[in-house]
Amino acid sequence: MLSITNISVRIAGRLLIDDSSVQIVPGARVGFVGRNGVGKSTLFHAIRGELAVESGSITLPPRWRIGSLAQEAPDGPESLVNIVLKADLERDALLHEAETAHDPNRIAEIQTRLVDIDAHSAPARAAAILSGLGFSTADQARPVSEFSGGWRMRVALAATLFSAPDLLLLDEPTNYLDLEGTLWLEDHLANYPRTVIVISHDRDLLDTSVDQILHLDRGKLTLYKGTYSSFEEQRATREMLDAKHARRQADERKRLQAFVDRFKAKASKARQAQSRVKMLERMKPVTALVTQDVREITFPTPEKMLSPPIIAVDDVSVGYDPKKPVLNRVTLRIDTDDRIALLGSNGNGKSTLVKLLANKLPPFSGRVTRAEKLSVGYFAQHQVDELNLDGSPYDHIRKLMPDTPESKVRARVGAIGFSGKAGDTLVKSLSGGEKARLLLGLATFFGPNMIILDEPTNHLDIDSRAALAEAINEFPGAVIMVSHDRYLIEACADQLWVVADQKVEAYDGDLDDYRRMVLSARGMRTNSRDRGSERDRERDTPRPERGKPEKRTPLKQKIANAEAEIERINGIIAKIDTALALPDLFTRDPKQAAQLSKARAGAASALQRAEEVWLEASSQYDQATG
């Protein structure tokens, strides 16, 4: 088990974890929660041995492998599936050795071990994980260098999951995912066969995928059984009892102190008074709940409510290349108080649609009609790069209020969550959540009639996400949101639109229906998408027509890969057969002979699977070429 015993951790003089202990049993699925900045990621560093603890100890079983998401995204000419396969270091090393080994004994050991770790099914498992995270079959054969940073971090996540470590440490893994990828990850973690600890602010993931909650608060680690919803109930009950205990203790201290003060000068009562003094000294203080109310989020009310519809889109095509529109023949309308959530995998055109609605991207054809004096507030995570890192929240607001008295500017800075000295903190010193709050305040500063929120919850903790949901529900105008946070969508949206296959269509079901549809479809998609290196562009390639080179190319690659796998496995079988042909093998070493026979059977099964892949790809290629 993972045993954390009386550890204290200090960073830059600040005590983050104070003499705290917890035991994580093998196979536990643990959600790790706490306010931003309390030390959750720091504890992960300590568990991995990257940070020394000030006192106490962290122990793991000696043969446990620890896996966590790489800090840097993979890059280079290798294909996605090869990068994921190489994450299994043992399999990769054994396969390389198998190509050069000549000693029959070693060949037997290698092949037996490959069978034991199910090495020959690894490509299928890697492909399933990549598919679940949103990569089509064609994507998986492409070089990782062709993908943007966010998509490459998905590859890193796929590699971590594929390696199946004994202890899996995940720090906000959904930040790089869309809703569809998040739903798949929830299901994957819920069935993870080993120990996992995941830092997350996603309520649904913490209610779906874990069976324990580890809470870090005021330097103390506390482990609760159950999901996040259960944790909230247990913690509320515990804090209420602590508060009652603290009040009773305060009353008792007051009574004892009153006795000491009254009788300490009297000789006849001196002994009793001294006894009360000792009782006071021994009385361990009980810390009552220290309320850490999250700062609310508010959106200014529009000066004037407009008549519906505020936006009407009629037969519009839009994108970045007129020859390859991302969305085609889109017709929709948005009314004054609509609450619309956009669903669909990243790359299907959600950001393209919101740029169209925000008037940041002109249509190729069709008509977009906007209400007169329509004001739109647009929030997107990439806007963080547009903030002045050497400026403060006050500086950003002052630019928008150049002739306004100082007191009113300060009041406005406080209204978006930066009261007092916080308003003068440089942006480069703000946390991710604080930058998101500043962006929200700037995007909605002038009281827009419609707010567009593109992944607004990244870097917001659970309480701040709840505050955002409350702000959306109180806002009287229209709201369009793109989010992987299921809680936010369920709390705020009254319409679901699916963006896929160049279309935008209303979805009649709820998110549970959509989740079932996504999980059943993942792993069966073959459409190729182009996800280039430009971060904020979506350039979906329409499904190629029969016989076009775009469709034949991934099939040719699949055929070539299958042929290479067949050749490799045939080479392994030939070496095993050479070893089995030794005349006295079965009498001299029957155990080794049995291992070799088992290894040959495993290799033969892998060969059959590779041949089936080759036959299927060849058949599809013949159909595509007509």
C-alpha positions in Angstrom: 0.0 0.0 0.0 0.9 3.7 -0.2 1.8 4.7 3.3 2.1 8.4 4.1 3.2 8.8 7.7 3.5 12.0 9.7 4.8 14.0 6.8 5.4 17.8 6.7 6.1 19.5 3.4 7.3 23.1 3.1 7.7 25.1 -0.1 9.5 28.5 -0.1 9.0 28.8 3.6 5.3 28.0 3.5 4.1 24.9 5.3 1.7 23.1 3.0 1.3 19.7 4.7 1.6 19.6 8.5 2.4 16.3 10.3 -0.3 14.4 8.3 -0.8 10.7 7.6 -2.9 8.6 5.3 -2.9 5.0 4.0 -4.0 4.1 0.4 -4.7 0.4 0.0 -3.9 -1.4 -3.3 -6.7 -1.1 -5.9 -8.2 2.1 -4.4 -9.5 4.7 -6.7 -9.0 8.0 -4.9 -10.1 11.5 -5.9 -7.7 14.1 -4.4 -9.5 17.4 -3.7 -8.8 20.8 -2.0 -8.6 24.4 -2.8 -6.1 25.6 -5.5 -2.7 26.2 -4.0 -3.1 24.1 -0.9 -0.4 21.5 -2.0 -2.1 18.7 -3.9 0.5 18.7 -6.8 3.2 19.2 -4.3 2.2 15.9 -2.6 2.4 14.2 -6.0 6.0 15.4 -6.4 6.8 14.0 -2.9 5.3 10.6 -3.7 7.3 10.4 -6.9 10.4 11.2 -5.0 11.0 14.5 -6.7 10.6 16.5 -3.5 12.1 15.8 -0.1 9.7 15.9 2.8 10.6 18.0 5.8 9.7 15.2 8.2 7.9 11.9 8.2 8.0 9.2 5.4 6.3 8.0 2.2 6.7 4.3 1.5 5.5 2.1 -1.4 5.8 -1.6 -2.1 9.3 -2.1 -3.6 8.1 -3.3 -7.1 5.4 -0.8 -7.6 5.7 1.3 -10.8 4.5 4.9 -10.6 3.0 6.5 -13.6 2.0 10.1 -14.1 1.3 12.5 -17.0 4.5 13.9 -18.5 5.1 17.6 -18.0 6.1 18.1 -21.6 4.1 17.0 -24.6 5.7 14.4 -26.9 7.0 15.6 -30.3 8.8 14.3 -33.3 8.2 12.1 -36.4 7.0 9.0 -34.6 3.3 8.0 -35.0 0.9 8.3 -32.1 0.4 4.6 -31.7 4.2 3.9 -31.6 4.7 6.6 -28.9 1.9 5.0 -26.8 3.4 1.4 -27.4 6.8 2.6 -26.2 5.3 3.6 -22.9 5.4 -0.1 -21.9 9.1 -0.1 -21.3 9.3 -3.9 -20.5 7.5 -4.9 -23.7 9.5 -2.5 -25.8 12.8 -3.8 -24.4 11.8 -7.5 -24.8 10.7 -6.9 -28.4 14.0 -5.3 -29.3 15.9 -8.1 -27.6 13.8 -10.7 -29.4 15.1 -9.4 -32.7 18.7 -10.1 -31.9 18.6 -13.0 -29.4 20.1 -16.3 -30.6 20.4 -18.3 -27.4 17.5 -20.8 -27.2 17.1 -20.4 -23.5 16.9 -16.7 -23.7 14.5 -16.9 -26.7 12.2 -19.1 -24.6 12.3 -16.7 -21.6 11.6 -13.6 -23.8 8.7 -15.2 -25.6 7.2 -16.7 -22.5 7.3 -13.3 -20.8 5.8 -11.6 -23.8 2.9 -14.0 -23.6 2.5 -13.4 -19.9 2.2 -9.7 -20.3 -0.1 -10.1 -23.3 2.3 -8.2 -25.5 0.9 -9.2 -28.8 -2.5 -7.6 -28.1 -0.7 -4.3 -27.1 -1.3 -2.5 -30.5 -5.1 -3.1 -30.2 -5.1 -1.9 -26.6 -3.1 1.2 -27.5 -5.5 1.9 -30.4 -8.5 1.6 -28.1 -7.1 4.1 -25.7 -6.2 6.6 -28.4 -9.6 6.2 -29.9 -11.3 6.8 -26.6 -9.4 10.0 -26.2 -10.6 11.2 -29.6 -8.0 10.0 -32.2 -9.3 8.3 -35.3 -7.5 5.3 -36.9 -6.0 7.6 -39.5 -4.8 10.0 -36.7 -3.0 7.2 -34.9 -0.7 6.6 -37.9 0.2 10.3 -38.2 3.4 11.8 -36.7 2.8 13.5 -33.4 4.6 16.6 -34.6 1.5 17.3 -36.8 -0.7 17.9 -33.8 -1.2 21.0 -31.6 0.0 21.1 -28.0 -3.3 20.2 -26.5 -3.7 17.1 -28.7 -0.1 16.0 -28.0 -0.9 16.2 -24.2 -3.7 13.7 -25.0 -1.1 11.4 -26.5 0.9 11.7 -23.3 -2.2 10.8 -21.3 -2.8 7.8 -23.6 0.8 6.6 -23.1 0.4 6.9 -19.3 -2.8 5.0 -19.3 -1.4 2.3 -21.6 1.6 1.7 -19.3 -0.9 0.7 -16.6 1.3 1.5 -13.6 0.7 0.1 -10.2 0.1 3.6 -8.9 -1.4 6.0 -11.4 -1.1 9.7 -10.4 -3.2 12.1 -12.6 -3.2 15.9 -12.1 -6.3 17.5 -13.7 -6.3 15.1 -16.7 -9.5 16.6 -18.1 -8.0 20.0 -18.8 -6.8 18.7 -22.2 -10.1 16.9 -23.1 -13.4 17.7 -24.5 -16.6 16.4 -23.0 -16.5 13.3 -25.1 -12.9 12.5 -24.0 -13.8 13.2 -20.4 -16.8 10.8 -20.5 -14.5 8.1 -21.8 -11.8 8.8 -19.2 -14.4 8.6 -16.4 -15.4 5.1 -17.6 -11.8 4.0 -18.0 -10.8 5.2 -14.5 -13.9 3.6 -13.0 -12.6 0.2 -14.3 -8.9 0.8 -13.7 -7.6 -2.4 -12.0 -4.8 -0.9 -10.0 -4.4 2.1 -7.6 -5.2 5.5 -8.9 -5.1 9.0 -7.3 -6.6 11.8 -9.5 -6.5 15.5 -8.7 -9.7 16.9 -10.2 -12.2 19.6 -9.8 -14.7 17.8 -12.0 -17.6 16.7 -9.8 -19.0 14.1 -12.2 -15.6 12.4 -12.6 -15.3 12.3 -8.8 -18.8 10.9 -8.5 -18.4 8.3 -11.3 -14.8 7.1 -11.2 -13.5 7.0 -7.6 -14.5 5.2 -4.4 -12.6 7.4 -1.9 -11.9 11.1 -1.5 -8.6 12.4 -0.1 -9.1 15.9 1.2 -6.2 18.4 1.9 -7.3 21.3 4.0 -5.3 23.5 6.3 -2.3 21.2 6.0 -4.1 18.0 7.0 -4.9 15.0 4.9 -8.2 13.2 5.5 -9.5 10.1 3.7 -13.2 9.7 3.2 -14.9 6.6 1.8 -17.3 7.0 -1.1 -17.8 9.5 -3.9 -17.5 13.3 -3.9 -21.2 13.7 -3.1 -20.8 11.4 -0.1 -17.6 13.3 0.9 -19.5 16.6 1.0 -22.2 15.1 3.3 -19.6 13.5 5.6 -17.5 16.6 5.8 -20.5 18.8 6.5 -21.5 16.5 9.4 -17.9 16.3 10.7 -17.5 20.1 10.6 -20.8 20.6 12.4 -19.7 18.2 15.2 -16.3 19.9 15.4 -18.0 23.3 15.7 -20.2 22.0 18.5 -17.2 20.5 20.3 -15.3 23.8 19.9 -18.2 25.7 21.5 -18.4 23.3 24.4 -14.7 23.4 24.9 -14.7 27.2 24.9 -17.5 27.2 27.5 -15.5 24.8 29.7 -12.3 26.9 29.4 -14.2 30.0 30.3 -15.6 28.2 33.4 -12.2 26.9 34.5 -10.5 30.3 33.9 -13.2 32.0 36.0 -12.5 29.6 38.9 -8.8 30.2 38.7 -9.3 34.0 38.6 -11.6 33.9 41.5 -9.7 31.6 43.9 -6.0 31.8 43.0 -5.3 34.3 45.7 -7.1 32.3 48.5 -4.8 29.9 50.4 -7.7 27.5 51.0 -8.5 27.2 47.3 -5.0 27.5 45.9 -4.6 23.7 45.3 -7.9 23.5 43.5 -7.0 26.6 41.4 -3.7 25.1 40.5 -5.4 21.9 39.4 -7.7 24.0 37.1 -4.6 25.7 35.6 -3.1 22.3 34.8 -6.5 21.2 33.2 -6.4 24.2 31.0 -2.9 23.5 29.9 -3.8 19.9 29.0 -6.9 20.8 27.2 -6.1 20.4 23.5 -7.8 23.1 21.4 -10.4 22.0 18.9 -10.3 24.0 15.7 -13.7 24.9 14.6 -14.5 25.2 10.9 -12.8 28.1 9.4 -15.1 29.3 6.6 -13.3 29.7 3.3 -16.1 31.2 1.3 -15.3 31.3 -2.4 -15.5 34.8 -4.0 -18.7 35.0 -6.1 -18.7 35.6 -9.8 -21.1 38.1 -11.2 -21.9 39.2 -14.8 -23.1 42.8 -15.3 -26.7 43.1 -16.5 -27.2 44.3 -20.1 -28.3 47.9 -20.3 -31.2 46.9 -22.7 -32.9 43.6 -23.4 -33.2 43.0 -27.1 -36.1 41.5 -29.0 -35.7 37.9 -30.1 -34.0 36.5 -32.1 -30.8 38.2 -31.2 -28.9 36.0 -33.8 -30.4 34.2 -36.8 -28.1 32.0 -39.0 -29.5 30.9 -42.4 -27.8 28.4 -44.7 -24.3 29.4 -43.6 -20.9 27.8 -44.5 -17.9 28.9 -42.5 -14.4 27.8 -41.8 -10.8 28.8 -42.7 -10.5 27.5 -46.3 -13.5 28.2 -48.6 -12.7 24.8 -50.3 -13.0 23.0 -47.0 -15.6 24.6 -44.8 -15.7 23.3 -41.2 -19.5 23.9 -41.0 -21.8 23.7 -44.0 -25.4 24.9 -44.5 -26.0 25.8 -40.8 -29.4 27.2 -39.9 -30.2 28.2 -36.3 -31.5 31.0 -34.1 -30.6 32.3 -30.6 -33.1 34.0 -28.4 -32.7 36.5 -25.6 -32.5 34.1 -22.7 -31.3 30.9 -24.3 -28.9 28.6 -22.4 -27.1 26.5 -25.0 -24.3 23.9 -24.5 -22.4 22.8 -27.6 -21.5 19.1 -27.7 -19.1 17.3 -30.1 -15.5 16.2 -30.2 -12.8 18.8 -30.4 -12.0 19.4 -34.1 -15.7 19.1 -35.2 -16.2 22.9 -35.2 -17.5 24.1 -31.9 -14.9 26.9 -31.6 -15.5 27.8 -35.3 -19.2 28.2 -34.5 -18.7 30.4 -31.5 -16.3 32.6 -33.5 -19.0 32.9 -36.1 -21.6 33.9 -33.4 -19.1 36.3 -31.8 -18.6 38.0 -35.2 -14.9 37.0 -35.2 -15.2 34.8 -38.3 -17.1 35.8 -41.4 -19.2 33.2 -43.3 -18.3 32.0 -46.8 -21.9 31.9 -47.8 -25.4 32.3 -46.3 -26.6 35.0 -44.0 -26.1 35.9 -40.4 -28.6 38.4 -38.9 -27.8 40.1 -35.6 -30.1 42.3 -33.5 -29.3 46.0 -33.6 -26.9 47.0 -30.8 -26.1 43.4 -29.9 -23.2 43.1 -27.5 -21.3 39.8 -27.1 -18.9 38.9 -24.4 -16.5 36.2 -25.6 -14.3 34.1 -23.2 -11.7 31.6 -24.4 -8.8 30.1 -22.5 -6.2 31.1 -25.2 -7.0 34.7 -24.3 -4.7 34.2 -21.3 -1.8 34.9 -23.7 -3.3 38.3 -24.5 -3.1 39.5 -20.8 -0.3 41.9 -19.9 1.8 39.7 -17.6 3.5 42.8 -16.1 0.2 44.5 -15.5 -2.2 44.0 -12.6 -6.0 43.4 -12.6 -6.3 47.1 -11.7 -4.2 48.1 -14.7 -6.5 46.1 -17.0 -9.7 47.6 -15.6 -8.2 51.1 -15.6 -7.7 50.9 -19.3 -11.4 50.3 -19.7 -12.3 53.2 -17.4 -9.7 55.9 -18.2 -11.7 58.9 -17.0 -13.4 57.3 -13.9 -12.5 58.2 -10.3 -10.1 56.0 -8.5 -12.7 54.7 -6.0 -15.0 53.5 -8.7 -12.2 51.7 -10.6 -11.2 50.0 -7.3 -14.8 49.0 -6.7 -15.0 47.5 -10.1 -11.7 45.6 -9.7 -13.1 44.2 -6.4 -16.4 43.2 -8.0 -14.5 40.8 -10.4 -12.8 39.2 -7.4 -9.6 41.3 -6.7 -10.2 43.4 -3.6 -7.6 45.4 -1.8 -4.0 44.4 -2.5 -5.1 41.5 -4.7 -6.0 44.1 -7.4 -2.3 45.2 -7.6 -0.9 41.7 -8.0 0.9 41.3 -11.3 -0.8 38.9 -13.7 2.3 36.8 -14.0 2.0 36.0 -10.3 -1.7 35.0 -10.5 -2.8 31.4 -10.4 -4.6 29.8 -13.3 -8.0 30.2 -11.6 -7.3 33.9 -10.8 -6.4 34.6 -14.5 -9.6 32.9 -15.5 -11.6 35.2 -13.2 -9.8 38.2 -14.6 -10.6 37.1 -18.2 -14.3 36.5 -17.2 -14.5 40.0 -15.8 -12.9 41.6 -18.8 -15.0 39.6 -21.3 -18.3 40.7 -19.7 -17.2 44.2 -18.5 -19.6 46.2 -20.6 -22.8 44.1 -19.8 -23.2 42.1 -23.0 -26.5 40.7 -24.2 -24.9 37.3 -24.9 -22.0 35.6 -23.3 -19.9 32.9 -25.0 -17.9 30.7 -22.7 -15.3 28.4 -24.4 -14.0 26.0 -21.7 -14.4 28.5 -18.8 -13.8 25.9 -16.0 -10.1 25.1 -16.7 -8.1 26.0 -13.6 -11.3 26.8 -11.5 -11.7 24.7 -8.3 -15.0 23.0 -7.5 -16.4 25.9 -5.4 -15.5 28.5 -8.1 -17.2 26.3 -10.7 -20.3 26.4 -8.6 -20.0 30.2 -8.4 -19.7 30.3 -12.2 -22.9 28.2 -12.6 -24.7 30.5 -10.2 -23.6 33.6 -12.2 -24.7 32.0 -15.5 -28.1 31.2 -14.0 -28.6 34.7 -12.6 -27.5 36.4 -15.9 -30.6 37.6 -17.8 -29.1 37.4 -21.3 -28.2 34.5 -23.6 -25.3 32.1 -22.8 -23.5 29.8 -25.2 -21.1 27.4 -23.5 -18.5 24.9 -24.6 -17.3 22.8 -21.6 -16.0 19.4 -20.6 -17.6 20.0 -17.2 -20.8 18.0 -17.1 -21.9 19.6 -13.8 -21.8 23.0 -15.3 -23.8 21.9 -18.4 -26.4 20.1 -16.3 -26.7 23.0 -13.9 -27.1 25.7 -16.6 -28.0 24.5 -20.1 -31.6 24.1 -21.2 -30.6 23.2 -24.8 -28.0 20.8 -26.2 -26.6 21.3 -29.7 -24.3 18.7 -31.3 -21.6 20.0 -33.7 -20.5 17.1 -35.9 -20.2 16.1 -39.6 -20.2 19.8 -40.7 -23.6 20.3 -39.1 -25.2 21.8 -36.0 -28.2 20.0 -34.7 -30.4 20.1 -31.6 -30.0 17.0 -29.4 -33.2 15.7 -28.0 -31.8 13.5 -25.2 -30.0 14.5 -21.9 -26.4 14.1 -21.0 -26.9 10.6 -19.8 -28.2 9.6 -23.2 -25.3 11.4 -24.8 -22.8 9.7 -22.5 -24.1 6.3 -23.5 -23.9 7.2 -27.2 -20.3 8.4 -26.9 -19.1 5.4 -25.0 -20.7 3.0 -27.5 -19.3 4.9 -30.4 -15.7 5.4 -29.2 -13.4 2.9 -30.9 -15.5 2.6 -34.0 -14.8 5.9 -35.7 -12.8 6.0 -38.9 -13.2 9.6 -40.1 -9.9 11.4 -40.6 -9.5 14.8 -39.1 -6.8 17.4 -39.6 -5.6 18.8 -36.3 -2.8 21.1 -37.2 -0.3 23.0 -35.1 -2.3 26.2 -34.9 -3.9 26.1 -31.5 -7.1 28.0 -32.0 -8.0 26.8 -35.5 -10.2 23.9 -36.4 -9.9 22.7 -39.9 -12.0 19.5 -40.3 -11.5 17.7 -43.6 -14.8 16.6 -45.2 -15.2 12.9 -45.6 -13.4 12.0 -48.8 -15.4 10.6 -51.7 -15.0 7.1 -52.9 -11.6 6.5 -54.6 -10.0 9.8 -53.5 -6.3 9.6 -52.3 -7.3 11.1 -48.9 -9.1 7.8 -48.1 -6.6 5.5 -49.7 -3.6 6.8 -47.9 -4.4 5.7 -44.3 -5.5 2.3 -45.6 -2.2 1.9 -47.4 -0.4 2.7 -44.2 -2.5 0.2 -42.3 -1.7 -2.5 -44.9 2.1 -1.7 -44.7 2.0 -1.8 -40.9 0.2 -5.1 -40.9 2.8 -6.6 -43.4 5.6 -5.4 -41.2 4.0 -7.0 -38.1 3.5 -10.3 -40.0 7.2 -10.3 -41.1 8.3 -9.5 -37.5 6.2 -12.3 -36.0 7.3 -14.8 -38.6 10.9 -14.0 -37.7 10.1 -14.7 -34.0 8.3 -18.0 -34.9 11.4 -19.1 -37.0 13.7 -18.5 -34.0 11.4 -20.5 -31.7 11.1 -23.3 -34.2 15.0 -23.4 -34.4 15.1 -23.8 -30.6 12.4 -26.5 -30.6 14.3 -28.4 -33.3 17.2 -29.2 -30.9 17.2 -33.0 -30.9 17.4 -33.6 -27.1 15.4 -30.5 -25.9 12.3 -32.4 -24.7 14.3 -35.0 -22.7 17.1 -32.7 -21.5 14.9 -29.7 -20.4 11.1 -30.4 -20.6 10.3 -27.2 -18.7 12.1 -25.1 -21.3 10.4 -27.1 -24.1 7.0 -26.3 -22.6 7.9 -22.6 -22.3 8.9 -22.5 -26.0 5.8 -24.3 -27.1 3.6 -21.9 -25.1 5.5 -18.9 -26.7 5.0 -20.4 -30.2 1.3 -20.7 -29.6 1.1 -17.1 -28.5 3.1 -15.9 -31.5 0.9 -18.0 -33.8 -2.2 -16.3 -32.3 -0.6 -12.8 -32.8 0.3 -13.8 -36.4 -3.4 -14.7 -37.1 -4.6 -11.4 -35.7 -2.1 -9.5 -37.9 -3.2 -11.4 -41.0 -6.8 -10.6 -40.2 -5.9 -6.9 -40.0 -4.1 -7.1 -43.3 -7.0 -8.9 -45.0 -9.6 -6.3 -43.7 -7.4 -3.3 -44.7 -6.7 -4.8 -48.1 -10.5 -5.4 -48.7 -11.3 -1.8 -47.7 -8.5 -0.5 -50.0 -9.9 -2.5 -52.9 -13.3 -1.0 -52.3 -11.9 2.5 -52.0 -10.0 2.2 -55.2 -13.1 0.9 -57.0 
